[in-house]
Structure formats: C-alpha cells, structure tokens
Amino acid sequence: MKVVFMGTPEFAVPCLEALVEGGYDVTGVVTQPDKPQGRKMKLTPPPVKVRALEYSIPVFQPQKMKESGVLEQLSAWEPEVIIVVAYGKILPKEILELPQFGCINIHASLLPKYRGAGPIQWSVLNGEKETGVTSMYMEQGLDTGDMILKASTPIGENETASELQMRLSHLGAQVLLDTLKLVEQGNVPRQKQDDALSCYAPMLDKSLSPLDFTRPGKEIHHQICGLADWPCATAKLEGSTLKILRSEWVEQVPGQPGEITVQGKKLLVACGDGSGVHLSLVQPQGKKPMTDAAFLNGHPIPPGAKLE
C-alpha cells in the first residue's frame, strides 16, 4: 500500500518508523518548514524530516497547504492513504479527497474529548486519570471525523506531559498499524463522535505558567506536571522567577498558601486546601535545573518565606 505521511514533531516519529518497518511503501513525507531555534536561532529541521531523510524518503515542506504545487506533488506520490500525525496544518478538501482510502489521523486523546492542538498537556492539567490515542478519518472539521480505533492508558500520579507524550507516541504507532490492517482487509469500523461529549484542548501559552497557591494542592501539582516541558509553571521567590519542573502532591503542609516549609532537604509549599506540593526539581532565574536539595544548599530559606 502506497502511503504519504504528514507529521512534524518528535511525537510523530514512531508512527513513521512503524510504517517503514511494517513494510508500507512510504512514497513521500510532508512536514513543516525548518524553523530557527535556540539562542542562536539556528535553522533546524523538524524531527520527522530528519527521520525521513535517514530512510531516504522524499520530503516536501510547503508553507501553506493551498499554495501552488502542493496538490500536484501529493498526486505524483500516488497515495492510497494519507496518514497525518501532529502535522500542524489544516488540510483542504481536495487533499482530503485525494487518496482512495482517505486521510487517517492519529490523535493523542480519547476522542471526542480534547480535540485540538494540546490534548496531552490538557489531560494532565485537568487531572485526568486516563487518556489514550484515537485513529480517525479526517474531515474539514477540527478532529471531528469518524473514529476507527482507540487505545487507552492510565496517567501516572506524577507523570509529566512530556513523559506521557513519549508513551502515547508509541501507543499511537501500534494503533496506526492496527488501523491499516483493517483498511487493507476492507473492514474498517466507523463511529460518529458525540459532539456533546467533546472539549477543546488549545495550544499552550505562557499565561498558564504562574502558580496560584490559594488553589488546592492537587490542582497545583497537575499544573506543574502539565506544563513541565513548556512553558513551565512559575512562581516568584523574593522577586525572582522560579520555574517549577517537577512536583509531588503532599496531603498536609502547614502554613499559609505559598508559605515554604523545609523538611530535611525537601522544599514543600502550602496550598489553599491545607495540602501542598513537594517541589522536587526547580530552575532559578538564569540557572540550570536543579533538585530541591541542591537549590536549598545555595538558597537558604528564611522562616515564613513565601512563593507568590
């Protein structure tokens, strides 16, 4: 079966690998253009492009899907199916209708929950106990197409969004292979999504970062875990920004919301419901990430100090 693959970030790489190693004829890969990254703004190829070139698969990087030449290039690759995994661009109708077996998306949530660009992060931010991956036929709506297969997995109590993303990327690869087997057999189930059960998971931004310790401790913990990779949860300590990268929920922590308790080499912070969080990995302004023990060695905490 001839396949065109569309994807961009690291999350999509295991699906591309599964296609190649599963014997599918990946005739071309579409990914987003190289972008400047880092302090030196070095032009950097997306992870999917790097892996595709290692397989000697042709790569196409259009700025817009409706620009001249896109449909012609895709048609030249003669796809029987187009697989889309975190590509990051909306596909126009003429592309959705191009392949014989349609366009199939691997989405990192149990649809119809968490449609949109940030399903993994929002499932952690909202304290979900379970998430998963859904394969679905694409249509012009945003993640609204008929569902094919689902696979679920529990979310660990202290699991960060980036850790969960790694697991879901491999789960997604297996769902993709199982889905394509059904396509080849001509036996694909189609389940309509119930829009009444849907919710939207928008892209993250830095407005989500500040922590409000008057909120319950578990909510603070979920915020830290959900934002751990980017944009990171933050608080102010003596006027300087402290990034909070890892945490654990603690059932009881004394003090007013935001008040710091040092317990041995542990950095504990009280929250609004009488519980608190253990800040196990932090990053002071202008410094590298460090454990709370290392932070406390260089930053003595006076009695009554608070994070704000």
C-alpha positions as CSV (number, residue, x, y, z in Angstrom):
1,M,0.0,0.0,0.0
2,K,1.3,3.4,-1.0
3,V,1.3,5.9,1.9
4,V,2.0,9.6,2.2
5,F,2.9,10.6,5.8
6,M,2.3,14.0,7.2
7,G,3.8,14.9,10.6
8,T,6.2,17.3,12.3
9,P,7.3,16.8,15.9
10,E,9.0,14.0,17.8
11,F,5.6,12.6,18.7
12,A,5.0,11.7,15.1
13,V,8.4,9.8,14.5
14,P,7.4,6.4,16.0
15,C,4.4,6.3,13.6
16,L,6.7,7.0,10.6
17,E,9.1,4.3,11.8
18,A,6.2,1.8,12.2
19,L,5.1,2.4,8.6
20,V,8.6,1.8,7.2
21,E,9.4,-1.1,9.4
22,G,5.9,-2.6,8.8
23,G,6.7,-2.8,5.0
24,Y,4.4,0.0,3.8
25,D,5.6,1.9,0.8
26,V,6.0,5.5,2.1
27,T,6.3,7.4,-1.1
28,G,6.7,10.8,0.5
29,V,6.7,12.8,3.7
30,V,5.1,16.2,4.2
31,T,6.3,18.2,7.2
32,Q,6.5,21.8,8.3
33,P,9.4,24.1,7.1
34,D,12.7,24.2,9.0
35,K,12.5,26.9,11.8
36,P,15.0,28.9,13.7
37,Q,15.6,27.5,17.2
38,G,17.7,28.2,20.3
39,R,19.5,31.3,21.3
40,K,21.5,31.5,18.1
41,M,18.2,31.0,16.1
42,K,19.8,28.2,14.0
43,L,17.6,26.9,11.2
44,T,16.5,23.4,12.5
45,P,14.7,20.7,10.6
46,P,11.7,19.1,12.3
47,P,12.3,15.6,13.8
48,V,10.1,13.9,11.1
49,K,12.2,15.4,8.3
50,V,15.4,14.1,10.0
51,R,14.0,10.6,10.3
52,A,12.5,10.6,6.8
53,L,15.9,11.5,5.2
54,E,17.6,8.7,7.2
55,Y,15.1,6.4,5.4
56,S,15.8,8.2,2.0
57,I,12.2,9.2,1.7
58,P,11.4,12.3,-0.3
59,V,10.4,15.3,1.9
60,F,8.1,18.2,1.0
61,Q,7.8,21.3,3.2
62,P,5.2,23.7,1.9
63,Q,4.5,26.9,3.8
64,K,0.8,26.6,3.1
65,M,-1.3,23.6,2.0
66,K,-3.3,25.7,-0.5
67,E,-0.2,27.1,-2.3
68,S,0.6,26.2,-5.9
69,G,2.2,22.8,-6.4
70,V,1.0,21.1,-3.2
71,L,-1.8,19.0,-4.8
72,E,0.4,18.2,-7.8
73,Q,3.3,16.9,-5.6
74,L,0.9,14.8,-3.5
75,S,-0.8,13.4,-6.6
76,A,2.6,12.5,-8.0
77,W,3.3,10.3,-5.0
78,E,0.1,8.3,-5.7
79,P,-1.0,7.8,-2.1
80,E,-3.6,5.1,-1.5
81,V,-3.9,6.6,2.1
82,I,-2.6,9.7,3.8
83,I,-1.5,9.3,7.4
84,V,-1.5,12.5,9.5
85,V,0.2,12.7,12.9
86,A,0.6,16.1,14.6
87,Y,1.3,17.8,11.3
88,G,0.1,21.1,12.5
89,K,-1.7,22.4,9.4
90,I,-5.4,22.1,8.2
91,L,-5.8,20.0,5.0
92,P,-8.1,21.5,2.3
93,K,-10.9,19.4,0.8
94,E,-9.1,18.5,-2.4
95,I,-6.3,16.8,-0.4
96,L,-8.7,15.0,2.0
97,E,-10.4,13.6,-1.1
98,L,-7.2,12.6,-2.9
99,P,-6.3,9.1,-1.6
100,Q,-8.5,6.1,-2.3
101,F,-8.7,5.1,1.3
102,G,-8.9,8.6,2.7
103,C,-6.9,10.6,5.2
104,I,-6.4,9.0,8.6
105,N,-5.3,10.9,11.7
106,I,-3.7,9.6,14.8
107,H,-4.8,11.9,17.7
108,A,-3.4,11.8,21.2
109,S,-6.7,11.7,23.2
110,L,-9.7,9.5,23.6
111,L,-12.0,11.5,21.3
112,P,-14.3,13.3,21.4
113,K,-12.5,14.6,24.5
114,Y,-9.6,17.0,23.9
115,R,-9.9,17.9,20.3
116,G,-7.3,20.4,19.2
117,A,-3.5,21.0,19.4
118,G,-2.8,20.3,23.1
119,P,-4.6,17.1,24.1
120,I,-1.7,15.6,26.1
121,Q,-1.0,18.7,28.1
122,W,-4.6,19.4,28.9
123,S,-5.4,15.9,30.0
124,V,-2.6,16.3,32.6
125,L,-3.5,19.9,33.5
126,N,-7.1,18.8,34.2
127,G,-6.0,15.8,36.4
128,E,-7.4,13.1,34.1
129,K,-6.8,9.6,35.3
130,E,-6.8,8.1,31.8
131,T,-6.1,9.1,28.3
132,G,-5.1,7.4,25.1
133,V,-4.9,7.5,21.3
134,T,-7.7,7.5,18.6
135,S,-7.4,6.8,14.9
136,M,-10.0,8.7,12.9
137,Y,-11.0,9.6,9.4
138,M,-10.3,13.2,8.7
139,E,-12.8,15.7,7.5
140,Q,-12.8,19.5,7.3
141,G,-13.8,20.0,11.0
142,L,-11.1,20.0,13.7
143,D,-10.7,16.4,15.0
144,T,-14.4,15.8,14.3
145,G,-14.2,12.8,11.9
146,D,-15.5,9.3,12.4
147,M,-13.4,7.3,14.9
148,I,-11.8,4.0,13.9
149,L,-9.8,2.5,16.9
150,K,-8.9,3.6,20.4
151,A,-6.3,2.5,22.9
152,S,-6.3,3.8,26.5
153,T,-3.6,4.1,29.2
154,P,-3.6,5.4,32.8
155,I,-1.8,8.7,33.6
156,G,0.7,8.3,36.3
157,E,0.3,10.3,39.5
158,N,3.5,12.3,38.9
159,E,3.7,11.8,35.2
160,T,4.6,14.9,33.2
161,A,3.1,15.8,29.8
162,S,6.4,15.2,28.1
163,E,6.7,11.7,29.7
164,L,3.1,10.9,28.7
165,Q,3.7,12.2,25.2
166,M,6.6,9.7,24.8
167,R,4.4,6.8,25.8
168,L,1.5,7.9,23.7
169,S,3.7,8.2,20.6
170,H,4.5,4.5,20.7
171,L,0.9,3.6,21.6
172,G,-0.1,5.7,18.5
173,A,2.2,3.7,16.3
174,Q,0.5,0.5,17.3
175,V,-2.9,1.9,16.8
176,L,-1.8,3.1,13.3
177,L,-0.6,-0.4,12.3
178,D,-3.8,-2.0,13.6
179,T,-5.9,0.6,11.7
180,L,-4.1,0.0,8.4
181,K,-4.7,-3.8,8.8
182,L,-8.4,-3.1,8.9
183,V,-8.1,-0.8,5.9
184,E,-6.3,-3.5,3.9
185,Q,-9.0,-6.0,4.9
186,G,-11.8,-3.6,3.9
187,N,-13.3,-3.9,7.3
188,V,-12.9,-0.5,8.9
189,P,-15.4,0.4,11.7
190,R,-16.6,4.0,11.7
191,Q,-18.1,5.5,14.9
192,K,-19.6,9.0,14.8
193,Q,-18.3,11.4,17.5
194,D,-20.8,12.7,20.1
195,D,-20.2,16.4,19.9
196,A,-22.0,16.8,23.3
197,L,-19.1,14.9,24.9
198,S,-16.3,17.0,23.2
199,C,-14.0,19.5,24.7
200,Y,-11.3,21.6,23.2
201,A,-7.6,21.5,24.0
202,P,-5.9,24.7,22.7
203,M,-2.2,25.3,22.3
204,L,-0.4,26.3,25.5
205,D,1.0,29.7,26.1
206,K,2.9,31.5,28.9
207,S,-0.2,32.9,30.5
208,L,-0.8,29.4,32.0
209,S,2.6,29.5,33.8
210,P,2.0,31.5,37.1
211,L,1.0,29.3,40.1
212,D,-1.7,30.5,42.5
213,F,-1.1,28.7,45.8
214,T,-4.5,29.6,47.1
215,R,-5.8,26.8,44.9
216,P,-5.9,23.1,46.0
217,G,-2.6,21.3,46.1
218,K,-3.6,18.7,43.5
219,E,-4.5,21.3,41.0
220,I,-1.1,23.0,41.5
221,H,0.6,19.6,41.1
222,H,-1.3,18.9,37.9
223,Q,-0.4,22.4,36.6
224,I,3.3,21.7,37.2
225,C,3.1,18.3,35.5
226,G,1.1,19.6,32.5
227,L,3.5,22.5,31.8
228,A,6.8,20.7,32.7
229,D,8.2,20.7,29.2
230,W,6.9,24.1,28.1
231,P,6.0,26.8,29.1
232,C,6.8,25.6,32.7
233,A,5.0,26.5,35.9
234,T,6.4,29.6,37.6
235,A,6.4,31.4,41.0
236,K,8.2,34.4,42.4
237,L,10.6,34.0,45.3
238,E,12.0,37.2,46.7
239,G,11.2,38.9,43.4
240,S,13.0,36.4,41.1
241,T,11.2,33.9,38.9
242,L,11.5,30.3,39.8
243,K,10.5,27.6,37.3
244,I,8.9,24.5,38.9
245,L,9.7,21.5,36.7
246,R,8.7,18.5,38.8
247,S,6.5,18.1,41.9
248,E,4.6,15.6,44.1
249,W,1.4,16.2,46.0
250,V,1.6,16.1,49.8
251,E,-1.5,15.5,51.8
252,Q,-0.7,18.1,54.6
253,V,1.7,21.0,54.6
254,P,1.4,23.7,57.3
255,G,1.3,27.4,56.7
256,Q,-0.5,30.0,54.6
257,P,-0.9,29.5,50.9
258,G,2.6,29.8,49.2
259,E,4.4,29.5,52.5
260,I,7.6,27.4,52.3
261,T,8.5,24.6,54.7
262,V,11.9,23.0,54.5
263,Q,11.7,19.4,55.7
264,G,15.2,17.9,55.7
265,K,16.3,18.6,52.1
266,K,12.7,18.8,50.8
267,L,11.1,22.0,49.5
268,L,7.4,22.0,50.5
269,V,4.9,24.7,49.7
270,A,1.5,25.0,51.4
271,C,-1.7,25.3,49.2
272,G,-5.1,26.7,49.8
273,D,-6.8,23.5,50.9
274,G,-4.3,22.5,53.6
275,S,-2.4,20.2,51.4
276,G,0.7,21.1,49.5
277,V,3.4,20.2,46.9
278,H,6.9,19.0,47.1
279,L,8.9,20.9,44.5
280,S,11.4,18.3,43.6
281,L,13.0,19.9,40.5
282,V,13.3,23.7,40.1
283,Q,15.2,26.2,37.9
284,P,16.1,29.6,39.4
285,Q,16.3,32.5,37.1
286,G,19.4,32.4,34.9
287,K,20.4,28.9,36.2
288,K,20.2,25.3,35.1
289,P,17.5,22.9,36.5
290,M,18.4,21.5,39.9
291,T,16.9,19.3,42.6
292,D,15.3,21.0,45.6
293,A,18.2,19.7,47.8
294,A,20.7,21.4,45.5
295,F,18.6,24.6,45.4
296,L,18.4,24.7,49.2
297,N,22.1,24.3,49.6
298,G,22.6,27.6,47.7
299,H,19.5,29.4,48.7
300,P,18.7,29.3,52.5
301,I,15.0,29.8,53.1
302,P,14.2,32.2,56.0
303,P,11.2,31.3,58.2
304,G,7.9,32.5,56.8
305,A,9.2,32.9,53.2
306,K,6.5,32.5,50.6
307,L,6.2,31.8,46.9
308,E,3.9,34.2,45.1
